[in-house]
Amino acid sequence: MVDPTPENSDDNETSASEHNEERDSGPSRQRRGRRASLGKIAMTVGGLLLVVGGIWVTNLLTAQRPAVRGLPDHPLTPAAVTEGDVRVETDSPEKVRASIDGNTVPVRVRDGTALLRPSELSEGSHELRVELPSGALPWNRTLTESFEVDASPPELRLPETVNSESFSDPVTISGTAEGASRVTIGGKEVPLDGSGRFSRELGDPAASVTVEAADRAGNTTSTEVRVEVDHPGMRAVHMTGLAWSSDQLREPVLRMARQGLIDTVELDIKDESGEVQYDSAVPLAERIGADKGYYDARRAIDRLHDMGVRVVGRLVAFKDPVLAEAAWKAGNRDQVVRTASGGPYNGGYGDYSFTNFANPTVRDYNIDIAAEAARLGFDDVLYDYVRRPDGDRSGMRFAGLEKTPSESIAGFLRQSRERLREHGTYLGASVFGITVTRPESVGQNIPKIAEYVDYVAPMIYPSHWGPGEYDVADPNNEPYKIVRRSLRDWRGTVDGTGSEVIPWLQDFSLGVHYGPGKVSAQIAATKDNGIDSFLLWSPSCDYTQAALSAAP
């Protein structure tokens, strides 16, 4: 056979190739080149778009999601909204714009957070609208939140006082708290039933117990419940420390106690001279030389208690020449009542006479002595001179006084009662007889004082009333009338406070001779007012036994 392939086949292939090259020349080859260039450009642009898109997606994924904080699902108090509790967390806090109910809200940036500071809002429903950049998106993002404002605190209903027969008996505090979600009594949360009722028994209550109710918004209502312990009453006579150390004066008093004519003796703790009558361990009393040790307090108390006789300690509070002079000379002049020109107030009492009841050191000094007396075994502490000096108030200066004198003095008694209650000791306050109608005359507001003492002891001595008081022409000569009428006023004034009235009666002569008849007339007038207690005062500590024997 003859091979069909031409001998010059290689030449033919070459010719074909050359022919193709010739054919690709010209417009066709130019078009293919352009397509290739466009493809390369497309690939480049696509790559760039992928990179940009990747960055955009990355930014979108990593950007902080904006959120409104501080709007819980329960109502808020107006203060919680206005004081910056509502905030927006975002990467761009400075760009946050906000409005509530269509009104623009100021925005403050702090620590990378946008704090909303609207003006005070009314109770009811509100809508918050927040606009802010949304990261890589070309438009703003809007957030809306609805919330409630509640400005009404819960309503507490419970008694102002609860009574107990002794300091050791438990008391129960009960009441209702309308609108409350939480109630605490003495700092301890108590359960609420479906009607808002609550109750707690206190085994060792303080003189006053705080009850607080709160709602879900955070509105609170707080009140104090006073725990009143019934005073056992007294038929008492007063004795100074020096009188108690005298057999001649002490024995007649002990004889009256044995005969049942009296059941209480009042002994001076600190008197109007500023001297602490027994040997005190209170550091300030020792430092200023106030402790004198005229009698052995514990021995006297034990002796009287063994006889079944109660012991009341008389503590003169703010008339204290010893402390006043020591403080003044040491440069502690804020502890002393001063004149308008800055000197020590005299007022007829002496240059260093009255200490400043508003001064913390003065207050603590007296309370420390009272607490010491309670530890020694005194059954009561009865403050005297728990007042400012009498006279024109404008001529006196009380450094640190932020309230009225009567409010400050009531606060001092409240502090004292809290300390004494720890020891199961009663607290009383001796007060001017006229303060029942003239509370600011010496800073003794009786209704306010009565809230913080177990009893008030008005000094209603007939010789101290002016003619015509209570329509009594001559009070000093008509002791029954003036005592009966004034005590009626006193009982009405303390009514509802939980405090009792135990009057000071006169067993001394001042202008008119006072014998058994006039002394016993005062005791009878006291009893006719439904008061079985009294304290007799004799500056000489020499008492009219016949008056006590004749008394009802």
LUMMARVO-284631 format. One line per field, with one value per residue (C-alpha): x, y, z; residue in three letters; residue number from 1. Coordinates in nm, 3 decimals. Layout:
// residues N
c1: (X  ...)
c2: (Y  ...)
c3: (Z  ...)
r: (ala  ...)
k: (NUM  ...)
This chain:
// residues 552
c1: (0.000  0.098  0.130  -0.135  0.063  0.252  0.618  0.610  0.354  0.574  0.586  0.212  0.179  0.411  0.216  -0.106  0.046  0.170  -0.172  -0.336  -0.101  -0.187  -0.558  -0.529  -0.371  -0.582  -0.917  -0.988  -0.669  -0.729  -1.074  -0.933  -0.673  -0.936  -1.140  -0.838  -0.770  -1.131  -1.118  -0.814  -0.983  -1.296  -1.089  -0.917  -1.241  -1.403  -1.112  -1.138  -1.512  -1.450  -1.196  -1.422  -1.718  -1.515  -1.417  -1.781  -1.904  -1.626  -1.717  -2.084  -2.010  -1.764  -1.948  -2.112  -2.485  -2.647  -2.867  -3.073  -3.000  -3.173  -3.533  -3.646  -3.982  -4.120  -4.195  -3.921  -3.909  -3.874  -3.527  -3.412  -3.490  -3.353  -3.030  -2.859  -2.968  -3.098  -2.809  -2.723  -2.432  -2.284  -1.953  -2.046  -2.201  -2.126  -2.359  -2.659  -2.973  -3.270  -3.621  -3.899  -4.256  -4.118  -3.916  -3.541  -3.342  -2.993  -2.725  -2.403  -2.112  -1.924  -1.683  -1.782  -2.155  -2.431  -2.628  -2.975  -3.064  -3.428  -3.613  -3.845  -4.121  -4.480  -4.634  -4.763  -4.648  -4.366  -4.184  -3.811  -3.677  -3.303  -3.130  -2.768  -2.532  -2.559  -2.197  -2.127  -2.485  -2.549  -2.855  -2.922  -3.068  -3.372  -3.449  -3.777  -3.862  -4.181  -4.162  -4.363  -4.287  -4.420  -4.374  -4.614  -4.452  -4.627  -4.872  -4.781  -5.051  -4.941  -4.955  -4.709  -4.645  -4.663  -4.672  -4.502  -4.527  -4.152  -3.826  -3.789  -4.132  -4.151  -4.365  -4.534  -4.537  -4.811  -4.956  -5.031  -4.824  -5.042  -4.847  -4.532  -4.328  -4.094  -4.120  -3.848  -3.892  -3.579  -3.374  -3.516  -3.743  -4.084  -4.333  -4.633  -4.962  -5.185  -5.348  -5.021  -5.040  -4.723  -4.619  -4.304  -4.242  -3.939  -3.789  -3.555  -3.682  -3.503  -3.675  -3.787  -3.805  -3.779  -4.038  -3.971  -4.181  -4.058  -4.232  -4.083  -3.997  -3.785  -4.018  -3.990  -4.189  -4.031  -4.165  -4.062  -4.264  -4.191  -4.178  -4.330  -4.278  -4.526  -4.357  -4.428  -4.496  -4.336  -4.394  -4.051  -3.835  -3.515  -3.175  -2.844  -2.526  -2.414  -2.758  -2.746  -2.408  -2.557  -2.718  -2.933  -3.095  -3.080  -3.243  -3.577  -3.604  -3.532  -3.793  -4.057  -3.965  -4.003  -4.345  -4.455  -4.502  -4.259  -4.146  -3.870  -3.565  -3.412  -3.034  -2.819  -2.591  -2.460  -2.602  -2.630  -2.275  -2.149  -2.017  -2.073  -2.174  -2.028  -1.686  -1.737  -1.526  -1.635  -1.301  -1.406  -1.551  -1.220  -1.015  -1.197  -1.222  -1.602  -1.621  -1.638  -1.737  -1.969  -2.147  -2.106  -2.369  -2.371  -2.390  -2.679  -2.867  -2.821  -2.943  -3.257  -3.329  -3.303  -3.583  -3.794  -3.734  -3.667  -3.379  -3.397  -3.083  -3.111  -2.872  -2.842  -2.754  -2.663  -2.615  -2.262  -2.009  -1.735  -1.746  -1.812  -1.511  -1.281  -1.392  -1.354  -1.006  -0.899  -1.011  -1.316  -1.550  -1.811  -1.903  -2.025  -2.332  -2.198  -2.322  -2.371  -2.027  -1.864  -1.812  -1.944  -2.314  -2.393  -2.764  -2.742  -2.608  -2.236  -1.984  -1.929  -2.273  -2.445  -2.291  -2.406  -2.669  -2.598  -2.235  -2.160  -1.900  -2.144  -2.420  -2.195  -2.061  -2.408  -2.521  -2.205  -2.278  -2.640  -2.530  -2.283  -2.560  -2.776  -2.497  -2.462  -2.825  -3.028  -3.382  -3.445  -3.235  -3.424  -3.263  -3.285  -3.183  -3.238  -3.295  -3.134  -3.090  -3.405  -3.392  -3.388  -3.287  -3.137  -2.860  -2.742  -2.528  -2.523  -2.241  -2.344  -2.716  -2.893  -3.249  -3.450  -3.334  -3.642  -3.577  -3.213  -3.299  -3.561  -3.294  -3.062  -3.332  -3.383  -3.010  -3.021  -3.320  -3.157  -2.854  -3.057  -3.297  -3.001  -2.988  -3.362  -3.352  -3.637  -3.581  -3.755  -3.717  -3.779  -3.933  -4.058  -4.425  -4.491  -4.355  -4.686  -4.813  -4.480  -4.261  -3.992  -3.935  -3.644  -3.644  -3.876  -4.141  -4.342  -4.519  -4.185  -3.998  -4.272  -4.206  -3.860  -3.901  -4.098  -4.231  -4.214  -4.179  -4.319  -4.208  -4.549  -4.452  -4.734  -4.482  -4.351  -4.681  -4.778  -5.113  -5.398  -5.237  -5.511  -5.753  -5.604  -5.572  -5.293  -5.137  -4.890  -5.178  -5.404  -5.185  -5.472  -5.627  -5.308  -5.181  -5.510  -5.571  -5.218  -5.194  -5.514  -5.336  -5.026  -5.218  -5.385  -5.054  -4.882  -5.190  -5.107  -4.730  -4.691  -4.532  -4.666  -4.679  -4.513  -4.508  -4.262  -4.446  -4.338  -4.220  -4.054  -4.164  -4.115  -4.318  -4.583  -4.529  -4.579  -4.675  -4.854  -5.178  -5.037  -4.807  -5.082  -5.320  -5.084  -5.074  -5.454  -5.483  -5.242  -5.449  -5.769  -5.616  -5.575  -5.201  -5.077  -4.711  -4.517  -4.173  -4.127  -3.860  -3.703  -3.376  -3.275  -3.379  -3.594  -3.942  -4.280  -4.366  -4.705  -4.804  -4.725  -4.915  -5.221  -5.199  -5.454)
c2: (0.000  0.343  0.560  0.839  1.085  1.319  1.315  1.694  1.677  1.880  2.151  2.148  2.192  2.486  2.643  2.603  2.769  3.055  3.086  3.103  3.373  3.571  3.515  3.635  3.956  4.264  4.359  4.016  4.000  4.351  4.253  3.955  4.176  4.417  4.134  4.009  4.355  4.394  4.059  4.161  4.487  4.301  4.066  4.359  4.545  4.227  4.172  4.524  4.481  4.161  4.338  4.637  4.410  4.205  4.516  4.634  4.299  4.289  4.637  4.543  4.231  4.390  4.722  4.753  4.696  5.010  4.955  5.161  5.077  5.184  5.132  4.819  4.655  4.821  5.191  5.440  5.735  6.076  6.103  5.776  5.920  6.270  6.185  5.993  5.637  5.608  5.569  5.459  5.227  5.267  5.316  5.677  5.819  6.174  6.132  6.015  6.226  6.161  6.284  6.191  6.241  6.452  6.684  6.695  6.546  6.672  6.407  6.400  6.171  6.020  5.728  5.640  5.624  5.865  5.969  6.110  6.402  6.497  6.741  6.596  6.391  6.363  6.039  5.810  5.658  5.806  5.716  5.751  5.789  5.759  5.825  5.730  5.618  5.249  5.168  5.116  5.166  5.499  5.582  5.646  5.386  5.462  5.297  5.346  5.244  5.291  5.332  5.435  5.702  5.660  5.944  5.821  5.653  5.369  5.464  5.333  5.288  5.188  5.329  5.598  5.412  5.061  4.990  4.734  4.667  4.628  4.665  4.288  4.215  4.173  4.405  4.352  4.615  4.566  4.776  4.801  4.937  5.014  5.004  4.860  4.569  4.558  4.651  4.650  4.684  4.771  4.698  4.347  4.267  4.131  3.948  4.124  3.951  4.021  4.316  4.482  4.378  4.309  4.231  4.160  4.075  4.243  4.069  4.349  4.669  5.001  5.319  5.382  5.146  5.252  5.110  5.163  5.070  5.076  5.017  4.865  5.207  5.288  5.536  5.500  5.597  5.581  5.639  5.589  5.382  5.468  5.179  5.306  5.121  5.208  5.392  5.239  5.580  5.742  5.926  6.078  6.327  6.485  6.454  6.616  6.413  6.598  6.558  6.184  6.166  6.338  6.105  6.393  6.441  6.087  5.904  6.091  6.001  5.636  5.644  5.776  5.499  5.233  5.373  5.359  5.737  5.750  5.479  5.664  5.874  6.109  6.155  6.410  6.268  6.603  6.918  7.282  7.353  7.110  6.866  6.493  6.387  6.037  5.920  5.912  5.719  5.931  6.053  6.414  6.441  6.321  6.547  6.869  6.775  6.744  6.410  6.478  6.150  6.298  5.965  5.605  5.570  5.191  5.149  5.398  5.231  4.883  5.002  5.159  4.869  4.631  4.833  4.810  5.179  5.297  5.540  5.827  6.013  6.391  6.504  6.878  6.895  7.236  7.458  7.339  7.595  7.333  7.218  7.569  7.724  7.435  7.449  7.826  7.829  7.544  7.742  7.523  7.818  7.661  7.448  7.758  7.976  8.312  8.666  8.845  9.001  8.660  8.656  8.392  8.439  8.545  8.621  8.639  8.286  8.370  8.410  8.041  7.909  7.753  7.506  7.492  7.222  7.217  7.116  6.742  6.728  6.880  6.642  6.336  6.434  6.440  6.124  5.942  6.034  5.925  5.589  5.544  5.611  5.352  5.095  5.178  5.084  5.407  5.320  5.655  5.943  6.272  6.561  6.911  7.236  7.059  7.396  7.718  8.009  8.210  8.560  8.735  8.480  8.750  8.808  8.445  8.257  7.877  7.765  7.486  7.528  7.436  7.410  7.590  7.544  7.335  7.101  7.060  6.985  6.730  6.566  6.547  6.369  6.126  6.042  5.996  5.766  5.535  5.492  5.447  5.196  4.960  4.940  4.928  5.276  5.527  5.884  6.197  6.570  6.842  7.141  7.489  7.504  7.789  7.600  7.421  7.745  7.921  7.656  7.885  8.073  7.841  7.601  7.339  7.231  6.992  6.783  6.731  6.655  6.414  6.201  6.112  6.074  5.838  6.129  6.505  6.657  7.014  7.239  7.378  7.527  7.764  8.032  8.046  8.142  8.504  8.650  8.562  8.256  8.004  8.258  8.204  8.539  8.444  8.111  8.100  8.114  7.884  7.579  7.339  7.559  7.638  7.280  7.129  7.376  7.374  6.995  6.968  7.168  6.950  6.626  6.753  6.865  6.526  6.325  6.082  6.113  5.802  6.013  6.065  6.372  6.350  6.697  6.864  6.995  7.256  7.166  7.497  7.845  8.139  8.446  8.229  7.972  7.616  7.365  7.028  7.178  7.353  7.064  6.802  7.029  7.002  6.623  6.615  6.837  6.603  6.298  6.475  6.501  6.125  6.140  5.928  6.029  6.335  6.457  6.685  6.954  7.107  7.299  7.199  6.833  6.856  6.723  6.764  6.412  6.520  6.635  6.293  6.123  6.338  6.304  6.082)
c3: (0.000  -0.052  0.265  0.230  0.437  0.212  0.256  0.322  0.606  0.842  0.591  0.572  0.947  0.937  0.663  0.863  1.166  0.971  0.818  1.161  1.279  0.978  1.048  1.418  1.323  1.295  1.471  1.611  1.809  1.945  2.079  2.262  2.425  2.549  2.695  2.881  3.023  3.130  3.302  3.496  3.599  3.705  3.912  4.078  4.150  4.276  4.505  4.637  4.689  4.877  5.098  5.160  5.215  5.456  5.648  5.648  5.773  6.031  6.151  6.161  6.361  6.602  6.663  7.005  6.987  7.129  7.432  7.677  8.039  8.360  8.253  8.437  8.390  8.703  8.767  8.849  9.085  8.923  9.078  8.922  8.577  8.630  8.812  8.533  8.606  8.248  8.003  7.649  7.590  7.241  7.059  6.984  7.304  7.198  6.899  7.099  7.065  7.293  7.365  7.608  7.495  7.210  7.433  7.385  7.670  7.766  7.720  7.920  7.831  8.121  8.119  7.764  7.838  7.739  8.047  7.995  8.222  8.166  8.386  8.650  8.496  8.607  8.724  8.452  8.120  7.911  7.590  7.539  7.185  7.120  6.785  6.727  6.451  6.366  6.290  5.919  5.805  5.629  5.838  6.210  6.437  6.652  6.984  7.170  7.525  7.724  8.101  8.406  8.667  9.021  9.270  9.538  9.841  10.023  10.294  10.639  10.899  11.249  11.602  11.713  12.037  12.171  12.542  12.759  13.130  13.174  12.985  12.960  12.807  12.428  12.219  11.885  11.613  11.354  11.076  10.705  10.418  10.118  9.791  9.950  9.817  10.115  10.486  10.751  11.127  11.317  11.003  10.955  10.662  10.756  10.533  10.381  10.319  10.021  10.198  10.292  10.658  10.856  11.213  11.413  11.777  11.934  12.231  12.340  12.178  12.177  12.294  11.937  11.643  11.278  11.039  10.668  10.366  10.006  9.673  9.357  9.221  9.527  9.697  10.074  10.381  10.724  11.072  11.432  11.676  12.038  12.281  12.604  12.929  13.201  13.485  13.827  13.980  14.284  14.607  14.636  14.824  14.699  14.870  14.781  14.802  15.112  15.274  15.216  15.385  15.694  15.949  16.071  15.729  15.595  15.888  15.881  15.512  15.582  15.859  15.619  15.377  15.646  15.733  15.370  15.342  15.050  14.809  14.621  14.705  14.453  14.494  14.317  14.049  13.919  14.077  13.968  14.088  13.821  14.081  14.036  14.384  14.384  14.266  13.889  13.641  13.342  13.199  13.141  13.494  13.635  13.408  13.506  13.874  13.877  14.062  14.436  14.599  14.863  14.893  14.779  14.508  14.484  14.860  14.885  14.602  14.749  15.088  14.946  14.713  15.006  15.166  14.851  14.775  14.421  14.354  14.106  14.008  13.955  13.685  13.625  13.258  13.115  13.417  13.481  13.605  13.643  13.281  13.147  13.321  13.231  12.867  12.845  12.992  12.765  12.461  12.395  12.398  12.175  12.475  12.661  12.603  12.488  12.459  12.129  12.175  12.228  12.603  12.845  12.913  13.269  13.292  13.670  13.700  13.689  13.407  13.360  13.426  13.129  12.889  12.529  12.482  12.106  12.154  12.102  12.381  12.631  12.528  12.539  12.881  13.036  12.859  12.969  13.331  13.290  13.147  13.430  13.682  13.509  13.538  13.906  13.958  13.955  13.852  13.681  13.557  13.600  13.414  13.556  13.384  13.055  12.896  12.781  13.024  13.080  12.943  12.607  12.344  12.122  12.377  12.365  12.116  12.084  11.856  11.621  11.682  11.358  11.493  11.756  12.117  12.195  11.899  11.995  12.358  12.253  12.038  12.338  12.537  12.251  12.253  12.628  12.618  12.367  12.594  12.912  12.756  12.716  13.096  13.162  13.318  13.300  13.184  13.311  13.256  13.514  13.339  13.421  13.515  13.271  12.969  12.925  12.767  12.690  12.525  12.389  12.716  12.802  12.507  12.655  12.408  12.624  12.355  12.181  12.503  12.610  12.303  12.433  12.808  13.028  13.230  13.259  13.603  13.596  13.880  13.968  14.304  14.408  14.508  14.150  13.985  13.941  14.059  13.826  13.666  13.587  13.738  14.084  14.256  14.496  14.395  14.685  14.933  14.731  14.659  14.593  14.320  14.132  14.141  14.032  13.750  13.614  13.625  13.424  13.154  13.180  13.144  12.829  12.683  12.710  12.615  12.337  12.375  12.590  12.864  13.215  13.438  13.780  13.937  14.168  14.474  14.725  15.074  15.156  15.251  15.017  15.112  15.276  15.549  15.426  15.690  15.668  15.539  15.234  15.144  15.174  14.975  14.678  14.707  14.718  14.408  14.228  14.316  14.211  13.863  13.854  13.929  14.218  14.183  14.302  14.402  14.702  14.697  15.003  14.957  15.309  15.252  15.566  15.487  15.650  15.759  15.892  15.541  15.402  15.682  15.611  15.234  15.056)
r: (met  val  asp  pro  thr  pro  glu  asn  ser  asp  asp  asn  glu  thr  ser  ala  ser  glu  his  asn  glu  glu  arg  asp  ser  gly  pro  ser  arg  gln  arg  arg  gly  arg  arg  ala  ser  leu  gly  lys  ile  ala  met  thr  val  gly  gly  leu  leu  leu  val  val  gly  gly  ile  trp  val  thr  asn  leu  leu  thr  ala  gln  arg  pro  ala  val  arg  gly  leu  pro  asp  his  pro  leu  thr  pro  ala  ala  val  thr  glu  gly  asp  val  arg  val  glu  thr  asp  ser  pro  glu  lys  val  arg  ala  ser  ile  asp  gly  asn  thr  val  pro  val  arg  val  arg  asp  gly  thr  ala  leu  leu  arg  pro  ser  glu  leu  ser  glu  gly  ser  his  glu  leu  arg  val  glu  leu  pro  ser  gly  ala  leu  pro  trp  asn  arg  thr  leu  thr  glu  ser  phe  glu  val  asp  ala  ser  pro  pro  glu  leu  arg  leu  pro  glu  thr  val  asn  ser  glu  ser  phe  ser  asp  pro  val  thr  ile  ser  gly  thr  ala  glu  gly  ala  ser  arg  val  thr  ile  gly  gly  lys  glu  val  pro  leu  asp  gly  ser  gly  arg  phe  ser  arg  glu  leu  gly  asp  pro  ala  ala  ser  val  thr  val  glu  ala  ala  asp  arg  ala  gly  asn  thr  thr  ser  thr  glu  val  arg  val  glu  val  asp  his  pro  gly  met  arg  ala  val  his  met  thr  gly  leu  ala  trp  ser  ser  asp  gln  leu  arg  glu  pro  val  leu  arg  met  ala  arg  gln  gly  leu  ile  asp  thr  val  glu  leu  asp  ile  lys  asp  glu  ser  gly  glu  val  gln  tyr  asp  ser  ala  val  pro  leu  ala  glu  arg  ile  gly  ala  asp  lys  gly  tyr  tyr  asp  ala  arg  arg  ala  ile  asp  arg  leu  his  asp  met  gly  val  arg  val  val  gly  arg  leu  val  ala  phe  lys  asp  pro  val  leu  ala  glu  ala  ala  trp  lys  ala  gly  asn  arg  asp  gln  val  val  arg  thr  ala  ser  gly  gly  pro  tyr  asn  gly  gly  tyr  gly  asp  tyr  ser  phe  thr  asn  phe  ala  asn  pro  thr  val  arg  asp  tyr  asn  ile  asp  ile  ala  ala  glu  ala  ala  arg  leu  gly  phe  asp  asp  val  leu  tyr  asp  tyr  val  arg  arg  pro  asp  gly  asp  arg  ser  gly  met  arg  phe  ala  gly  leu  glu  lys  thr  pro  ser  glu  ser  ile  ala  gly  phe  leu  arg  gln  ser  arg  glu  arg  leu  arg  glu  his  gly  thr  tyr  leu  gly  ala  ser  val  phe  gly  ile  thr  val  thr  arg  pro  glu  ser  val  gly  gln  asn  ile  pro  lys  ile  ala  glu  tyr  val  asp  tyr  val  ala  pro  met  ile  tyr  pro  ser  his  trp  gly  pro  gly  glu  tyr  asp  val  ala  asp  pro  asn  asn  glu  pro  tyr  lys  ile  val  arg  arg  ser  leu  arg  asp  trp  arg  gly  thr  val  asp  gly  thr  gly  ser  glu  val  ile  pro  trp  leu  gln  asp  phe  ser  leu  gly  val  his  tyr  gly  pro  gly  lys  val  ser  ala  gln  ile  ala  ala  thr  lys  asp  asn  gly  ile  asp  ser  phe  leu  leu  trp  ser  pro  ser  cys  asp  tyr  thr  gln  ala  ala  leu  ser  ala  ala  pro)
k: (1  2  3  4  5  6  7  8  9  10  11  12  13  14  15  16  17  18  19  20  21  22  23  24  25  26  27  28  29  30  31  32  33  34  35  36  37  38  39  40  41  42  43  44  45  46  47  48  49  50  51  52  53  54  55  56  57  58  59  60  61  62  63  64  65  66  67  68  69  70  71  72  73  74  75  76  77  78  79  80  81  82  83  84  85  86  87  88  89  90  91  92  93  94  95  96  97  98  99  100  101  102  103  104  105  106  107  108  109  110  111  112  113  114  115  116  117  118  119  120  121  122  123  124  125  126  127  128  129  130  131  132  133  134  135  136  137  138  139  140  141  142  143  144  145  146  147  148  149  150  151  152  153  154  155  156  157  158  159  160  161  162  163  164  165  166  167  168  169  170  171  172  173  174  175  176  177  178  179  180  181  182  183  184  185  186  187  188  189  190  191  192  193  194  195  196  197  198  199  200  201  202  203  204  205  206  207  208  209  210  211  212  213  214  215  216  217  218  219  220  221  222  223  224  225  226  227  228  229  230  231  232  233  234  235  236  237  238  239  240  241  242  243  244  245  246  247  248  249  250  251  252  253  254  255  256  257  258  259  260  261  262  263  264  265  266  267  268  269  270  271  272  273  274  275  276  277  278  279  280  281  282  283  284  285  286  287  288  289  290  291  292  293  294  295  296  297  298  299  300  301  302  303  304  305  306  307  308  309  310  311  312  313  314  315  316  317  318  319  320  321  322  323  324  325  326  327  328  329  330  331  332  333  334  335  336  337  338  339  340  341  342  343  344  345  346  347  348  349  350  351  352  353  354  355  356  357  358  359  360  361  362  363  364  365  366  367  368  369  370  371  372  373  374  375  376  377  378  379  380  381  382  383  384  385  386  387  388  389  390  391  392  393  394  395  396  397  398  399  400  401  402  403  404  405  406  407  408  409  410  411  412  413  414  415  416  417  418  419  420  421  422  423  424  425  426  427  428  429  430  431  432  433  434  435  436  437  438  439  440  441  442  443  444  445  446  447  448  449  450  451  452  453  454  455  456  457  458  459  460  461  462  463  464  465  466  467  468  469  470  471  472  473  474  475  476  477  478  479  480  481  482  483  484  485  486  487  488  489  490  491  492  493  494  495  496  497  498  499  500  501  502  503  504  505  506  507  508  509  510  511  512  513  514  515  516  517  518  519  520  521  522  523  524  525  526  527  528  529  530  531  532  533  534  535  536  537  538  539  540  541  542  543  544  545  546  547  548  549  550  551  552)
